Every structure is written in C-alpha cells, then in structure tokens.
Amino acid sequence: MEQLLRTTSSFSTWLLCLRTLQGKIYMETAFPRPDAGHQGFPSRARPGGGASWRAPGSSAFIHGAQPGTAWRRNESFRFTLFKWAEELDSVGRIQELFDCYEQALGIFPADEVIINSMGEQLFRMGFRDEAAGHFHKALKLRPDYPEARENFYRVANWLVERWHFLMLNDHGRNQKYQQAIQKAVQGGCSTVLDIGTGTGILGMCAKKAGAAEVFACELSKTMFELACEVVAANGMEGSIKILHKKSLELEVPTDIPHRVSLVVTETVDAGLFGEGIIESLIHAWHNLLLPPKSDENEFKEESTTGRVIPAGATVFCMAVECLEIRRHHRLCVTEVGGLSMEAAGGLRSPVSCSSEPDDSTEPYTTERLSRLPGGYTPLTQPFTALNIDFNNVHELEGLSSREVQEICLPVTEEGQLDALAVWFQLHLDEENSLSTGPQEDTCWEQAIYPFHSTVCFVLKPRDELIVEVSCRDAYLRLSSVAVLRDGHKIHLDGGAELKRSGNLVPNPEAELCSALACLQTNHSQSDDFCILECSEMALLNNQEYHQSFCGALNKLISQLKDKNNEQECATSMPVGSPLYVLDVSEGFSLISVIAARQGGVKAFSSVEKNKQQEVLRRLSRSNGISVQHLEFWLNHKEEEQGVLQRPSTEKLWSAIILDCVETCGLIRQKLMEKASLARCLLEEGGRIFPEKVVVYGMLVESDTLLLESAVQGREPTLGFNIAPFINQFTVPVHVFLDFSTLKCRRLSETLELFVLDLMDSNANYTSREVKVQATSAGRLTAVPFWYHIHLDQEISVSTLHQNSHWKQAAVVLQQPLEVLEGDWICLAVKLHESSISISACVANSPLQMD
C-alpha cells in the first residue's frame, strides 16, 4: 500500500508539473515579462531577440523567457521526471516510463540532459542502438557535456567493437578478400549477397569488380546505418541494396528478387563457428543461393551455380603452457592473505572446454598469444583438428552430428598443461587464404580452451595427449581427456581406471599421477563447482594484493583495539563490542574473511551469489573463524536501499573497503561519491581502504594503439572512403591493455598524472597540469596509465604488477604529436567521474587527446 501511495503521489506530481509547465510556457510567451536590463522593454522587442512561441503541448519551447526562471523551471521539471521514472521502474511499468520521457521531450525537444537520461534508460534496458542515438544527439546539442560523452564512449564499445578497426586496418586481409571476390565475379558470379556486411566493404568490392547486382544484410542497426552512409559516400547508393535483417530471415523474392550466385561473408570468430556461420550458410544454400556445382552441372556457367567465399577452413590446435592463462582459469595458490584455501572446493572460470554443451559456460575464450604477459610455451606441434567445406551443404548439416573424434598429440616439450590454443586457415578460394595463427601479423586473436584441474599436470616428451574434438551445438569444442605415458592411459577427467596396453611393465610414476588425478577430480566432483569470472579468479591468485590488505587491516584493527583499551582504562567500563568492517568490492572478494580472521571483528561481505557465499562460509569455518563474525550485507538489504549504510542505528564502521579500479583499467564510476558517503559512516579513527589512488602514466609512440583505435585513412580499406564514418565511434581511451607486452617506444619516464584522495575531500581537484621531458624523439601517440592503490601511507598495490588481475588503459591521440628529445611536454589532465582526458602540447602547440 505504501508503494502504491508513493507511486500515485508521484504520478500526481508529474501531471501537475506537466500542466503547470505548459501553462507557464503559454503565459511567458504570450505575455513576456519586462527585461530589467532594457528599461522595461520585453526581451522579444530587442533587436535580434528572436522570441517565438507555440500553443501549449506543442513540440517547441520558448525563447525570450528570463534565463534564471527558465533554468529553475527546467531543473524542477527534470527532477520530477527523473523521480517519477524511478518510481515507474521500481514497479515494472517500463512502457509508461518511456511514455513520460516522450512527453517530456515533446515539451523540451532540445534538452540535452533529458535526452541523455533517456539514453541511459534505453541502454539499461538493452536497447544499445537507440541509446547511442540519444547520447549522440545530446552531444550535438552540447559538445562539452561530459555525462553524454562518457555514455557515448561506453555504448560505442558495444555497438562497434574494437576488432572492426583492426580488421579494416588489416590491408592484407582486405586485399585477399578483394582478389577472391574479383576472381569469382569476373568468372561469372554476377549476383552477390554479403552476409553480415558491417561497413559494406566486401559488398563494395563485389560491385567494383563488376557484379550486376549486390545485396547485403546487417543485423546491427548501428552498423546497418553506417553501411548505408559508407555505400552512399562511395557512389554506390543505388547499386547495393542493404537490408536491416538477419540473413536467416531473408526470403526470395520478398527481400531479394532471386537466388544469387555468390555469398561473401566473414561471420567467423576466433573459434571459427561462434558467430553462427554454419547456420547462416545452411539457410543460404537452401533459400538464397543457386545450387552448388556438382558432377551433373559441372560444365554450367558460374552465373547458374552458387558458391561461397570463403570456400572452407582448416582448424589447427596445440597444447600450451602459459601462466597468464592458468591464473585466469583455475586456483593456483594454496594460501591467500593468510587463509588456507583447502576448503574452497572446486573453483573455476566460466570457460569450459568440455565436449558436453552447457548453457552456464562458454566453450572458449580468446587471447592474442603473442601479447600474453610472460609468453607461452608450445607443448606439442600444431595438429589439424577439423576441415570444413562451406560449399558442401551436406557437410555443413552433418557437422553437429559428427562423432566425437579422438586425436593423439605427441608431446614435444615438458611443461604444465594449461590450455589448447586454436586457430584456423580460411580458404577464400583455391589461391587465396588467411591464417589466424599466433605467429601471423593479423587482426585475429586465437581461441583458448583452458584445462581445468585443481592440480597441475606436467606433460613430458614422448607422452601423447588425447584430445576430443566435437561440434555438437555448432560450436567447436576441444577437451584434453587423457595422456598416454609409457603404455599407461592417465585420465585427466577423473576416469577411474588405469588402462595398460599389451604386456608392458607398470610404471609406478604413471600410476601415482593417475591415482592423484582421479582422487582430486573425484573430490571436486563431489562438490558443485563454483564459477568465478576470469578476472575474479586472477584476483584470487593475486597474493601480493591480499597480503597487502592483510597487513593494512591488521595495522588499523590493532590501532583501534588499542584505542578501545585506553577508553576502557579511562572509564573503567568494558567497551566489549566488535569492530565493524564492510567490504563492498565488486564480485567475489576474500577481504571480509581476511578481516574477520583478525579477531574482535565482525565483517560484512557484499558477495551476492549463493554459491560464492557458501565458499566464503567454508573458508571461514576451515580457518577457525566463527560464523558470527562473517555476515553477508546484501542479504539484509532491500533492493532500493543503498549498500553504504550504518551497520546499525548505534554503530559506525571501523573500515570500509571500496573497489576503486575496474578490471579494464578505468576508475570505477561514482567512486568519489561513494567515498564521500563512506567517510560519513566511519567511526573516529576508522578508514576507507584504499585511502588514496595515484594515477601514473608514460608518453609512448605506438602504431598498434592507433590501429586498434581508428581506421587510418583509405589505404588499408582498398581506397574506399570508410574511415570518417566508422571513426565517429572511436573511443579515445583504450582499455584492457597489457602495457608490458604493448609494441611501443617509450618517450618519457614514468610520471604522476593525478591523485584521488578518498579520505580527504579537500585534497582533491578536477584538473591538473603536468610537465614531463621527452627522453627520446618520436611521435607521441598515446599515454598509457595505471594506478598505485595506497591502502595506507606505507602499503600500496600497483595495477601494473606482473601478477595483477587488473589491465591497463591508455589515452590515444587522434593525430600523433612530433616531439624531440629534451622537449618539455605539457599535459592538462582532467578527471570527470571515471573518465580521464588529457591534452598535450609542445611549447605553444596544443593538441586535444580527449
């Protein structure tokens, strides 16, 4: 009832606000107030005043009302709108929420704040294309509006993924596709369909080669609109028909007038089949393509038969040892922050290379092996895992029902088995092919199938690794299942028996390995696995991070206990109550358990998932922590309540742990707002962890960052004018960067860019000028940055550390800046919420980097 009354009251306020405002618009435009600065003349009577008005409820707002009055009215209106939107959202009335925004924009069509807010609502509901349009419109109305700019950058990463820039900058890839398309078209394939056209480059290649008819389809609204602009800018607007549809929905003659003789596509991912190329090609062969060449029609003209570019693919695989992969997918340590991890049970990442499909996991992840920190070691030679012919519809249809194939890989190097790395060769035609291999200079990453085990397994030369290959759900799945060693079959998946071949003498070492593997796996299988995100698993393996927190918490708690003891002595009355510690870290965190282990502490964790809470309870029990000393904060909170509140009416927090940096390398949104609230909830002597975050950076020259951030002119895109259109979605801050393996030339020493003080608001600022001297001549293209997270004055953690679970980020210049050795570079650094922007200049030549 209370919720209903609150909602009804807000609705009445909303209606009143609308009606009152419309009345004010009418009154103030029909009868404008005198302008005090112009002797009583109304503002519309001034030369160039430009006053105008329309009837109440119309879509135009007035000009000529007093600026202060208009501003206050707008602020009141926005406040009411946003509050009413919150109420509608809380009761699930989403359509009415958007109706309110539509009404508001009918009155204030050029209000950038309302437009941006509606974009935020759309983005939150999953309407990313529509949200991008609103953010873009808000930026056009007010280019210096930081909230809209930050929102647009965030949504741009969703709408135009960064691989688009790399792929379009890959001249070799584009040229090989062009050659294969040109050969097919000139050989008689006169009608072409480009499936998943993206920017339209392959369709334009077909038209340029002389195709009579070219059709293209694109599911993403943003990419569809972008392709239409690109095609028009290249003079092909009337000769390429682009459809905003999934290829599976295309029909003849509804969408295209007849079947085509050539389909071109690159709807493949690092695992080849992950973007649905199998399903789309089966549908194309049955519904959109002319029949393929066969023995019966071998001598028919190309224009009467159908074919696909690419014609097929060969998939390769090898086993690798790689610490970076290992620490992101399984627990590698036995102790974390003084806690024994023995009772943690089965912990693993959501990436499972099991041959059995599972909706809760992904079959593989992707990495660029050549840029992994610490590198990798091949343990086997590459082997052929699969061949597929895209021009054979029967082979495509039979792929998912193929028998699971077992392949034996001879081990060539000793090392821990961490993953299977997969890449492919894409056969465009008989002459042109593309490789996504780890040694190639390509835009592609490799697919990684991690090996999940709670104990390491060391492969040795002369072993044979048995790998299962399947495609049961049209995803390529590979799984390491067993090892043959000296005639013994050691099952890696926990199969109980130790199989011997022939009359070979048993190998005690092999038997021991097998027994350990079976014992450990059977133990894990008895418990349900707890799935942690890859970044959470890497955090768990970050011993330096947890040891630092353990030391800082121990110091603070000892100080507060000493203070309490002094109070007891002074008052002769026992204080007795525990110290309260709140950990509001994002995702899975052990900090609350580490705090509870200090004794005399009641720790609260913000972990939400039931299985993860159970892991923390098991760890607490096994480490001698009473159940009363660990609670789960969000279990006591209603949805609409804020996380940052007092532990009880009479108590304050001794310590609050805030998560300051996102895994991608950016400051977390609303960090300083949370810190301001957290400071108000601390007892005397209490502390926020961390107390300070210092941002460090370095000037670099890096062509890699330029290629990954924007299309570099027309040359890589075969002369087609694409760059100005897709570069609208360029995001100046590059995230998920591994600075240790970035190809770059360092042009300066490390410098301090910015300081965020979470304990002292008076020490903070929003902008800062930094001067740094160039140590080398070159082109300044970017400023990579990272953080030193100070838990107290003596203990800090660096996000650049080799075992860090964090990545780095970089601000990238749109145009490089030439610098000479010894030049002084001035950097103007600004921080707005989580967005860092930097301007750089040599002497008096400023260049914007934001």
Secondary structure as UniProt FT lines:
FT   HELIX           2..30
FT   HELIX           36..38
FT   TURN            39..40
FT   HELIX           43..45
FT   TURN            47..48
FT   TURN            56..57
FT   HELIX           67..90
FT   TURN            91..92
FT   HELIX           94..107
FT   TURN            109..110
FT   HELIX           112..124
FT   TURN            125..126
FT   HELIX           128..141
FT   TURN            143..144
FT   HELIX           146..159
FT   HELIX           163..169
FT   HELIX           171..186
FT   TURN            187..188
FT   STRAND          191..195
FT   TURN            198..199
FT   HELIX           201..208
FT   TURN            209..210
FT   STRAND          213..217
FT   HELIX           221..233
FT   TURN            234..235
FT   TURN            237..239
FT   STRAND          240..243
FT   HELIX           247..249
FT   TURN            252..255
FT   STRAND          262..265
FT   TURN            270..271
FT   TURN            274..275
FT   HELIX           277..287
FT   TURN            296..299
FT   HELIX           302..304
FT   STRAND          306..309
FT   STRAND          312..321
FT   HELIX           323..329
FT   STRAND          335..336
FT   TURN            337..338
FT   STRAND          339..340
FT   HELIX           342..344
FT   STRAND          347..348
FT   TURN            359..360
FT   STRAND          365..367
FT   HELIX           369..371
FT   TURN            373..374
FT   STRAND          377..378
FT   STRAND          383..389
FT   TURN            390..391
FT   HELIX           393..398
FT   TURN            400..401
FT   STRAND          405..411
FT   STRAND          415..416
FT   STRAND          419..427
FT   STRAND          433..435
FT   TURN            438..439
FT   STRAND          446..450
FT   STRAND          458..459
FT   TURN            461..462
FT   STRAND          464..470
FT   TURN            472..473
FT   STRAND          477..485
FT   TURN            486..487
FT   STRAND          488..491
FT   TURN            492..493
FT   STRAND          499..500
FT   TURN            502..503
FT   HELIX           508..526
FT   STRAND          530..531
FT   HELIX           534..540
FT   HELIX           543..571
FT   STRAND          579..583
FT   HELIX           591..596
FT   TURN            597..598
FT   STRAND          601..605
FT   HELIX           610..622
FT   TURN            623..624
FT   HELIX           627..629
FT   STRAND          630..632
FT   HELIX           633..636
FT   TURN            639..640
FT   STRAND          653..657
FT   TURN            663..664
FT   TURN            669..670
FT   HELIX           671..680
FT   STRAND          682..689
FT   STRAND          692..697
FT   STRAND          700..701
FT   HELIX           703..709
FT   HELIX           715..717
FT   TURN            718..719
FT   HELIX           723..726
FT   HELIX           727..729
FT   STRAND          733..737
FT   HELIX           739..741
FT   STRAND          745..746
FT   STRAND          751..757
FT   HELIX           761..763
FT   STRAND          767..773
FT   STRAND          778..790
FT   STRAND          796..798
FT   TURN            799..800
FT   TURN            802..803
FT   STRAND          808..819
FT   TURN            821..822
FT   STRAND          824..832
FT   TURN            833..834
FT   STRAND          835..842
FT   TURN            843..844
FT   STRAND          845..848
//
